[in-house]
Amino acid sequence: MSRKVNPKQDQGILPEYDFSHAVRGKHHEAYATGNNVIFLEPDLATVFKDSESVNRVLRLLLDLAKENASTDRPRAAKRRPGTG
């Protein structure tokens, strides 16, 4: 069944937008369950093929950040501008 386009409704859509392969409600289930849907830039999507690989790297990054932010070691004093 083909829907006719109402010209008045179509005014805000630019001609370069192509929705011919769009899927309505594609991420509806993920949103409904409370999961975050995150879109990766194409260069990152070539490296991170699935959620598991993204999660693994993010957990590693968090672990490294926690190690470096540890309160076990004294922090270096910040120098004030103009104090030598």
C-alpha positions as CSV (number, residue, x, y, z in Angstrom):
1,M,0.0,0.0,0.0
2,S,1.4,3.4,-1.0
3,R,0.9,6.5,1.1
4,K,0.4,9.8,-0.6
5,V,2.6,12.6,0.6
6,N,0.9,15.7,1.9
7,P,2.9,18.6,0.5
8,K,2.1,20.8,3.5
9,Q,3.6,18.1,5.9
10,D,6.6,17.6,3.7
11,Q,7.9,21.2,3.9
12,G,10.4,20.6,6.7
13,I,12.1,17.6,5.0
14,L,15.0,18.4,2.8
15,P,15.3,16.7,-0.6
16,E,18.6,15.0,0.4
17,Y,16.9,13.1,3.2
18,D,16.3,9.5,2.0
19,F,13.9,7.5,4.2
20,S,13.3,4.9,1.5
21,H,15.0,2.2,3.6
22,A,13.9,3.5,7.0
23,V,12.5,1.1,9.5
24,R,9.8,2.6,11.8
25,G,10.3,1.8,15.5
26,K,13.7,0.1,14.9
27,H,15.0,1.0,18.4
28,H,11.6,1.1,20.2
29,E,12.2,-2.1,22.1
30,A,15.7,-1.0,23.4
31,Y,14.3,2.4,24.5
32,A,11.3,0.7,26.2
33,T,13.6,-1.6,28.2
34,G,15.7,1.3,29.4
35,N,18.8,0.4,27.4
36,N,20.8,3.2,25.9
37,V,21.0,3.2,22.2
38,I,24.3,4.7,21.1
39,F,25.3,5.4,17.5
40,L,29.0,5.1,16.8
41,E,30.8,7.2,14.2
42,P,31.7,5.1,11.1
43,D,35.4,4.9,11.9
44,L,34.6,3.5,15.4
45,A,32.0,1.1,14.1
46,T,34.7,-0.6,12.0
47,V,36.6,-1.3,15.2
48,F,33.8,-2.0,17.6
49,K,31.6,-4.6,15.9
50,D,29.2,-5.3,18.8
51,S,28.1,-4.1,22.2
52,E,30.4,-6.6,24.0
53,S,33.5,-5.0,22.5
54,V,32.4,-1.5,23.3
55,N,31.5,-2.5,26.9
56,R,34.9,-4.3,27.3
57,V,36.9,-1.2,26.3
58,L,34.7,1.2,28.4
59,R,35.2,-1.0,31.5
60,L,39.0,-1.0,30.9
61,L,39.0,2.8,30.5
62,L,37.0,3.1,33.8
63,D,39.5,0.8,35.6
64,L,42.4,2.8,34.3
65,A,40.8,6.1,35.3
66,K,40.1,4.7,38.8
67,E,43.7,3.6,39.2
68,N,45.0,7.0,38.1
69,A,42.6,8.9,40.4
70,S,43.5,6.8,43.4
71,T,43.8,8.6,46.7
72,D,46.7,6.3,47.8
73,R,49.4,8.6,46.4
74,P,49.9,12.3,47.0
75,R,49.0,14.6,44.2
76,A,51.5,17.0,42.8
77,A,50.9,20.5,43.9
78,K,49.5,22.9,41.3
79,R,51.6,25.9,40.5
80,R,50.0,29.2,40.5
81,P,50.5,31.5,37.5
82,G,53.3,34.0,38.2
83,T,54.8,32.1,41.1
84,G,57.9,31.1,39.3
